C-alpha cells in the first residue's frame, strides 16, 4: 500500500511541477532557423569556451554546427570546422573517446558508413578508418558509455532496417581504435533497434543497456533489457524483469534516461536522436521495483 501511495504521489507531484513550466520558441531569433531534414542533434562544447554549441545531422542535406555566441545567438561554422557532412545521418552523439579534453562526434547513417569525427580543439578530422570502425550501419541511436569500467568511453550503435542487422558495441581498445564486441559480449539483438539507453538499473556500479526495437516491420516492438555482468558481457533479462510489453509503443525511464519508441520512428527524446510524437502513441512508465531484477 505504501508503494501505491508513493507512486501516486510521484505522479501528481510531477504533473504539478511540469505544469508550471513553459517554453518559448527562440530558434529564429537565435539564428537556428535551419529548414533542413534534421534527424538528430546534440549539444557539445566544441571550442572549450564553457558554452554549449549545437550539432545537427540533416539526413541527406548538409549538417550544421552552430557556435554559441555567449548565449545571445549562434553562428553556423560546420564548413570551417570540417563537419559539413551531407550523408544519410539518422543520429549523432558526442563524447571524448581519446581523453584529450576535446569532444568528438559519432554519426549514425542509414545504409552507409558510420562517421567518427575526432576533435582537434579547433576543428574536426574524419577518424573513422583510423579507428577501425569503417562499417556500414542502418540507424542512428548512439550511446557513449564505459561498459567495462576501464576509463575509456565505448560506443553502442543501434541498427534499424530490414533485413535486420546486429547492433554494434565498439570497445575502446587504446584511446585510438575500437573493436566491435556486441555479439561476443551477449548483445545479440537483431530486432531492428530504433533507440538505445544506458543506465545502472540495479546499482551495481556498471552500465546496463536497453534497446528499443521493432521485431517486425510495421509492428511495435517490445524492446530488450540487458544487464551488465561486470565481466565484459551482458545478459538479456527482458522476460525476468517483466519488461516485455508486446503490441504497444514503449516509453521507458531508466533512472534519469527517457526513451520513446514508436513504429518506424527514431526516438523523440534522446541525445542525438529525433522523431515525431503522435498523440495516439501513449508512452509507458515502468517502475523499478526496489532494483530487484
C-alpha positions, 0 to 999 in steps of 0.5 A: 500500500505504501508503494501505491501511495508513493507512486501516486504521489510521484505522479501528481507531484510531477504533473504539478511541477511540469505544469508550471513550466513553459517554453518559448520558441527562440530558434529564429531569433537565435539564428537556428532557423535551419529548414533542413531534414534534421534527424538528430542533434546534440549539444557539445562544447566544441571550442572549450569556451564553457558554452554549449554549441549545437550539432545537427545531422540533416539526413541527406542535406548538409549538417550544421554546427552552430557556435554559441555566441555567449548565449545571445545567438549562434553562428553556423561554422560546420564548413570551417570546422570540417563537419559539413557532412551531407550523408544519410545521418539518422543520429549523432552523439558526442563524447571524448573517446581519446581523453584529450579534453576535446569532444568528438562526434559519432554519426549514425547513417542509414545504409552507409558508413558510420562517421567518427569525427575526432576533435582537434580543439579547433576543428574536426578530422574524419577518424573513422578508418583510423579507428577501425570502425569503417562499417556500414550501419542502418540507424542512428541511436548512439550511446557513449558509455564505459561498459567495462569500467576501464576509463575509456568511453565505448560506443553502442550503435543501434541498427534499424532496417530490414533485413535486420542487422546486429547492433554494434558495441565498439570497445575502446581498445587504446584511446585510438581504435575500437573493436566491435564486441556486441555479439561476443559480449551477449548483445545479440539483438537483431530486432531492428533497434530504433533507440538505445539507453544506458543506465545502472538499473540495479546499482551495481556500479556498471552500465546496463543497456536497453534497446528499443526495437521493432521485431517486425516491420510495421509492428511495435516492438517490445524492446530488450533489457540487458544487464551488465555482468561486470565481466565484459558481457551482458545478459538479456533479462527482458522476460525476468524483469517483466519488461516485455510489453508486446503490441504497444509503443514503449516509453521507458525511464531508466533512472534519469534516461527517457526513451520513446519508441514508436513504429518506424520512428527514431526516438523523440527524446534522446541525445542525438536522436529525433522523431515525431510524437503522435498523440495516439502513441501513449508512452509507458512508465515502468517502475523499478521495483526496489532494483530487484531484477 
